[in-house]
Amino acid sequence: MATFLVYTAPATGHAFPLVPGLLALRERGHAVDLRTAPEVVAAVRRAGLAAGPVDPRIAAISVGGHEERRPAARLRREYGDLMARGRLDRLDVARAIAEAAPDAVLVDVLAYGAQVEVERSGLPWALTLPSLLPLPGAGIPPYGLGLAPARGPLGRLRDRVLWRAVLRAYGRAMMGPYNVLREEAGLGPLAGPLELLRRPDAVVALTGEPLEYPRADLPGHVRMVGAQVWDPPPALRWETAFLDEPGDPWVLVTCSTDPQGDEALAAAAIDALRDEQVRVLVTLAGARDAGALPSAPNVRVARFVPHGPVLDRAAAVVCHGGMGIVGKAMAAGVPIVAVPFGRDQPEIARRVEQCGAGVLLPRRQLGARRLRAAVARARAGRADALAAGARLRAAGGAEAFADAAEGLVRVHARPRGRRDSGARC
């Protein structure tokens, strides 16, 4: 049996989705040592996993950028903060390796310094990606822009030109500081963002069809293991008891766990649904300005409530388009209204619309009237949402994650080196 060290960025949305697969590894007899956000450790331990906190100084460096108007400025700010964290998480994962003596390491996609250190260590390792695959491919729209697939010669030209532009923008924002981290570790520089996905022995992507468009050219070391749905065991019984009180159907409205200024989504949802025949549960997560929200008699506001019990009773979900809540809602067959604010959310929201799981409402159109109409449209598409959810559940799960992780220790004897991305842009 093997020992797996698992290292995440200090973010709930990057830790909780790993838990089902890590529990499956433990049930197969492997040892699992998870290092993650300090506030997550207690919940993960209650689930039965060995866990410890990452260096608290990492989370003290907040990742900004959402307040920037220009996309290039947002990227520079975001990756500047992530790379500043990288200097700390590189040292932190080195300590964790010394303590755990692992046979293989799973490293989060946003822990850039940890990736560098694990590559330097020579241990077999995988990159864990709790989002969509940012890889070019035949018929795959340029990542992050939220564009629908295009067909024919003009569509192929659009994708080729815009993929180059996207990769150039990400390269300018991240490769300079990332290559400094590599130089400090004694490693050579990388040429561009796609190289980061070629370095690990495996990329374990917590995604799958129908959120992923069909691919005929997926690189062999990339494993799509499906959405991984997990809620922490409730610490208090009363947390979800109110859901069983008789009344109108519930609509879940939820903000990002990482602050991004999406309080406007909660406020618009309250105004949109105050006179509708629904009850509204707003979970604020990382939203900061809770005191400025309007009130309504059919609305309940909480900082956090486990989403699983809510989704079992929900008629619709209104969200920012984060991968965590989208995966949970789709798996439950609950129709989604996705209002993306930034990061990977425009891409995820577009996939929600494309696969029939819900409705995309652009942020610039966010308002009570349009949001109310979007919720009604999403609820009318419940049958399509159920079908999309069935496809997502069939795309993988905890056992697929465990299979991918076990592959690290089975195939480490193969030569390491540069891999083909499987696509050209």
C-alpha positions in Angstrom: 0.0 0.0 0.0 1.1 3.6 -0.7 1.2 6.8 1.2 -0.3 9.8 -0.6 0.5 13.4 0.4 -2.2 15.7 -0.8 -1.5 19.5 -0.9 -4.1 22.1 -1.7 -4.3 25.9 -2.0 -6.1 27.3 1.1 -9.5 27.3 -0.5 -12.6 25.3 0.4 -13.5 24.8 -3.2 -10.1 23.1 -3.8 -10.2 20.9 -0.8 -13.8 19.6 -0.4 -14.0 18.1 -3.9 -11.0 15.9 -3.2 -12.6 14.2 -0.1 -14.6 11.5 -1.9 -11.6 10.3 -3.9 -9.3 10.4 -0.9 -11.8 8.4 1.2 -11.9 5.9 -1.6 -8.1 5.7 -1.5 -8.1 5.1 2.3 -10.8 2.4 1.9 -8.4 0.6 -0.5 -5.8 0.5 2.2 -3.6 3.5 1.3 -2.5 6.2 3.8 -3.6 9.7 2.9 -2.2 12.9 4.4 -4.1 16.0 3.4 -2.6 19.5 3.9 -5.2 22.2 3.3 -6.8 25.4 4.6 -6.7 25.6 8.4 -10.5 26.2 8.6 -11.2 23.0 6.6 -9.1 20.6 8.7 -11.7 19.9 11.4 -14.4 19.0 8.9 -12.1 16.7 6.9 -10.9 15.0 10.1 -14.6 14.4 11.1 -15.0 12.6 7.7 -12.2 10.3 8.7 -9.1 11.6 6.9 -5.8 12.5 8.3 -5.4 16.3 7.7 -3.3 19.2 8.8 -3.1 22.9 8.0 -1.0 24.6 5.4 1.2 27.5 6.6 -1.4 30.1 7.6 0.8 32.8 6.1 -0.3 31.5 2.6 -4.0 32.4 3.1 -3.0 35.7 4.6 -1.9 36.7 1.1 -5.4 37.4 -0.4 -5.8 36.8 -4.1 -7.2 40.0 -5.6 -8.0 41.1 -9.1 -11.8 41.1 -9.2 -11.9 44.8 -8.7 -9.8 45.5 -11.8 -11.8 46.5 -14.9 -9.3 45.5 -17.5 -8.8 41.7 -18.0 -5.0 42.0 -18.4 -4.8 43.9 -15.1 -7.1 41.3 -13.4 -4.8 38.5 -14.5 -1.6 40.3 -13.5 -3.0 41.0 -10.0 -4.4 37.5 -9.5 -1.2 35.7 -10.6 1.0 38.1 -8.8 -0.7 37.2 -5.6 -0.7 33.5 -6.4 3.0 33.5 -7.1 3.6 35.4 -3.9 1.9 32.5 -2.1 4.1 30.2 -4.1 7.2 31.2 -2.3 5.5 30.0 1.0 3.8 26.9 -0.3 7.0 25.6 -1.9 8.7 25.6 1.6 5.5 24.3 3.2 5.2 21.3 0.9 8.9 20.5 1.4 8.2 20.3 5.1 5.2 18.1 4.5 7.2 15.7 2.3 9.8 15.4 5.0 7.1 14.6 7.6 4.9 12.3 5.5 7.6 10.4 3.4 5.0 9.9 0.7 5.2 7.5 -2.2 3.3 10.0 -4.4 2.0 13.6 -4.2 -1.2 15.2 -5.4 -0.8 19.0 -5.7 -3.5 21.6 -6.3 -3.5 23.5 -9.6 -3.2 26.9 -7.7 -0.3 25.8 -5.4 2.4 26.9 -7.9 5.4 26.8 -5.5 4.3 23.4 -4.3 4.2 22.1 -7.9 7.8 23.4 -8.4 9.0 21.7 -5.2 7.4 18.4 -5.9 8.8 18.3 -9.4 12.2 19.1 -7.9 11.8 16.2 -5.4 11.5 13.6 -8.1 8.5 12.0 -6.5 5.6 10.8 -8.7 3.0 13.5 -8.7 -0.3 14.6 -10.1 -1.9 18.0 -10.6 -5.4 18.1 -9.2 -7.8 20.4 -11.1 -11.2 21.1 -9.6 -12.4 22.9 -12.7 -12.7 22.6 -16.4 -9.7 21.5 -18.6 -7.9 24.6 -19.9 -6.5 22.6 -22.9 -6.8 23.4 -26.6 -8.3 20.7 -28.7 -10.4 20.2 -31.9 -13.7 22.1 -31.5 -12.8 23.4 -28.0 -13.5 27.2 -27.7 -10.7 29.3 -26.2 -10.6 28.9 -22.4 -12.1 31.4 -20.1 -14.0 33.6 -22.6 -17.3 31.8 -22.2 -17.8 31.3 -25.9 -20.1 28.7 -27.4 -18.5 26.1 -29.7 -18.1 27.2 -33.3 -18.1 25.0 -36.3 -16.8 25.2 -39.9 -13.8 27.1 -41.3 -14.7 30.4 -39.6 -15.2 28.7 -36.3 -11.8 26.9 -36.5 -10.2 30.2 -37.4 -11.8 32.0 -34.5 -10.6 29.3 -32.1 -7.1 29.2 -33.5 -6.7 33.0 -33.2 -8.3 33.4 -29.8 -6.5 30.4 -28.3 -3.3 32.1 -29.2 -4.5 35.4 -27.6 -5.6 33.6 -24.4 -2.4 31.7 -24.0 -0.4 34.9 -24.6 -2.4 36.8 -22.0 -1.9 34.1 -19.4 1.7 33.7 -20.3 2.4 37.4 -19.7 0.6 37.4 -16.4 2.1 34.2 -14.9 5.2 32.9 -16.6 7.7 35.5 -15.4 7.1 35.0 -11.7 6.5 31.3 -12.1 9.9 30.8 -13.8 11.5 32.8 -10.9 10.1 30.1 -8.6 11.6 27.4 -10.8 15.0 29.2 -10.9 15.0 29.4 -7.1 14.4 25.6 -7.0 17.2 24.9 -9.5 14.8 24.0 -12.4 14.8 25.4 -15.9 12.2 27.8 -17.2 9.1 26.8 -19.0 7.9 28.4 -22.3 4.2 28.9 -21.6 1.1 28.1 -19.6 0.5 24.7 -21.3 3.9 23.5 -20.1 2.6 23.5 -16.6 0.1 20.8 -17.5 2.8 18.7 -19.2 5.1 18.5 -16.2 3.2 16.2 -13.8 2.9 12.4 -14.2 -0.8 12.9 -14.3 -3.4 15.7 -14.4 -6.5 14.6 -12.4 -9.4 16.8 -13.6 -12.5 16.8 -11.5 -14.8 17.3 -14.5 -16.3 15.3 -17.3 -19.1 15.3 -19.9 -21.4 17.1 -20.3 -19.6 20.0 -18.7 -16.6 19.0 -20.9 -17.1 19.2 -24.6 -16.2 15.9 -26.4 -12.5 15.6 -27.0 -10.8 13.3 -29.5 -7.3 14.4 -28.7 -7.0 14.2 -24.9 -3.4 13.7 -23.8 -2.8 10.3 -22.2 -1.7 11.6 -18.8 -4.9 13.6 -18.4 -7.7 11.8 -16.5 -11.2 13.3 -16.2 -12.7 11.7 -13.2 -16.1 13.4 -13.0 -17.5 15.9 -10.5 -16.7 14.9 -6.9 -19.5 16.0 -4.6 -19.0 16.3 -0.9 -20.4 18.3 2.0 -18.8 18.4 5.5 -20.6 16.4 8.2 -22.8 18.9 10.0 -21.4 20.0 13.4 -24.8 21.0 14.7 -28.2 19.3 14.0 -30.1 22.5 13.7 -28.1 23.7 10.7 -30.6 22.2 8.2 -33.7 21.5 10.3 -35.5 24.5 8.9 -35.5 23.0 5.4 -38.2 20.5 6.4 -40.7 23.1 7.6 -43.8 23.1 5.3 -44.0 25.8 2.7 -43.1 26.8 -0.9 -40.2 25.3 -2.8 -36.6 26.4 -1.9 -34.3 28.4 -4.2 -30.7 28.3 -3.2 -28.7 31.4 -3.9 -25.0 31.1 -3.2 -21.9 33.3 -3.5 -18.3 32.3 -4.1 -16.2 30.9 -1.2 -13.4 33.2 -2.4 -14.3 36.9 -2.1 -15.0 38.4 -5.5 -17.5 41.1 -4.9 -20.5 39.0 -5.8 -22.8 40.4 -3.0 -24.7 42.0 -5.9 -25.9 38.5 -6.9 -27.4 37.9 -3.5 -29.0 41.4 -3.4 -30.5 41.0 -6.9 -31.8 37.5 -6.1 -33.6 38.8 -3.0 -35.3 41.6 -5.0 -36.1 39.2 -7.8 -37.7 36.5 -5.7 -39.3 38.4 -2.8 -42.8 38.2 -4.3 -42.5 34.7 -5.9 -44.0 31.5 -4.5 -40.6 30.3 -3.3 -38.5 30.3 -0.2 -35.0 31.6 -0.7 -31.9 30.5 1.1 -28.9 32.8 0.6 -25.5 31.4 1.6 -22.9 34.2 1.5 -19.7 32.1 1.8 -16.8 34.5 1.0 -19.0 37.5 0.3 -18.0 40.4 2.6 -20.7 43.0 2.7 -23.6 41.0 4.3 -25.1 43.9 6.2 -26.0 45.8 3.0 -28.4 43.1 1.7 -32.1 43.8 1.4 -34.5 41.7 3.5 -37.7 39.9 2.5 -40.2 37.7 4.4 -39.4 34.6 2.3 -35.6 35.0 2.5 -33.2 33.4 4.9 -29.5 34.5 4.9 -26.7 32.4 6.3 -22.9 32.5 6.1 -22.8 28.7 5.4 -25.2 25.8 5.2 -24.2 22.4 3.7 -25.6 22.5 0.2 -26.5 18.8 -0.1 -29.6 18.9 2.1 -30.7 22.1 0.4 -30.3 20.7 -3.1 -32.4 17.7 -2.1 -35.3 20.2 -1.6 -34.4 22.9 -4.1 -36.4 23.9 -7.2 -33.5 26.0 -8.6 -30.0 27.3 -7.8 -28.8 30.8 -8.5 -25.0 31.0 -8.3 -21.8 32.6 -9.6 -20.9 29.6 -11.8 -18.2 28.2 -9.5 -17.3 24.6 -10.3 -18.2 23.3 -6.8 -21.8 24.5 -6.7 -22.4 23.7 -10.4 -21.2 20.2 -9.9 -23.3 19.6 -6.8 -26.4 21.2 -8.4 -26.0 19.2 -11.7 -25.4 15.9 -9.8 -28.7 16.6 -7.9 -30.6 17.4 -11.1 -31.4 20.9 -9.9 -31.6 23.6 -12.7 -29.1 26.4 -12.4 -29.0 30.1 -13.1 -25.3 31.0 -13.5 -24.2 34.6 -13.2 -20.4 34.5 -13.7 -18.2 37.2 -12.1 -14.7 36.1 -13.1 -12.0 33.5 -13.0 -13.2 30.3 -14.6 -16.9 31.2 -14.1 -17.7 32.5 -17.6 -16.5 29.2 -19.1 -18.4 27.1 -16.6 -21.6 29.1 -17.0 -21.5 28.7 -20.7 -21.1 24.9 -20.3 -24.1 24.9 -18.0 -26.2 26.5 -20.7 -24.8 24.4 -23.5 -25.5 21.0 -21.8 -29.1 22.0 -20.7 -28.3 22.2 -17.0 -29.6 25.7 -16.7 -29.5 29.3 -17.8 -26.6 31.7 -18.3 -27.2 35.3 -17.3 -24.3 37.6 -18.0 -23.2 39.8 -15.1 -23.8 43.0 -17.0 -27.5 42.0 -17.3 -27.9 41.2 -13.6 -31.0 42.8 -12.3 -34.2 41.7 -10.5 -36.4 41.5 -13.6 -34.0 39.5 -15.7 -33.0 37.3 -12.9 -36.6 36.5 -12.1 -37.2 35.5 -15.7 -34.0 33.4 -15.7 -35.1 31.5 -12.7 -38.5 30.8 -14.3 -36.8 29.7 -17.5 -34.4 27.4 -15.5 -37.2 25.8 -13.6 -39.1 25.1 -16.8 -36.1 23.1 -18.0 -36.0 20.7 -15.1 -36.2 17.6 -17.3 -33.1 18.8 -19.2 -31.3 19.5 -15.9 -32.0 16.0 -14.7 -30.7 14.5 -18.0 -27.5 16.5 -17.7 -27.0 15.5 -14.1 -27.3 11.8 -15.1 -24.6 12.2 -17.7 -22.3 14.0 -15.2 -22.8 11.3 -12.6 -21.9 8.7 -15.2 -18.7 10.5 -16.1 -16.8 9.3 -13.0 -16.7 9.6 -9.2 -14.6 8.7 -6.2 -13.5 5.4 -7.6 -12.3 7.0 -10.8 -10.3 9.5 -8.7 -8.7 6.7 -6.7 -7.8 4.8 -9.9 -6.0 7.9 -11.3 -4.1 8.4 -8.0 -3.1 4.7 -7.8 -1.8 5.0 -11.4 0.9 7.3 -10.1 2.6 4.6 -8.1 2.1 1.9 -10.8 3.5 3.8 -13.8 6.3 5.9 -12.2 8.9 3.7 -13.8 8.2 5.2 -17.2 10.5 7.9 -18.5 9.7 11.5 -17.5 9.9 14.4 -19.9 8.0 16.8 -22.0 4.6 15.6 -23.2 2.6 16.5 -26.2 -0.4 18.6 -25.2 -2.5 16.6 -27.6 -3.5 19.8 -29.4 -2.0 22.7 -31.4 -3.3 26.2 -31.3 
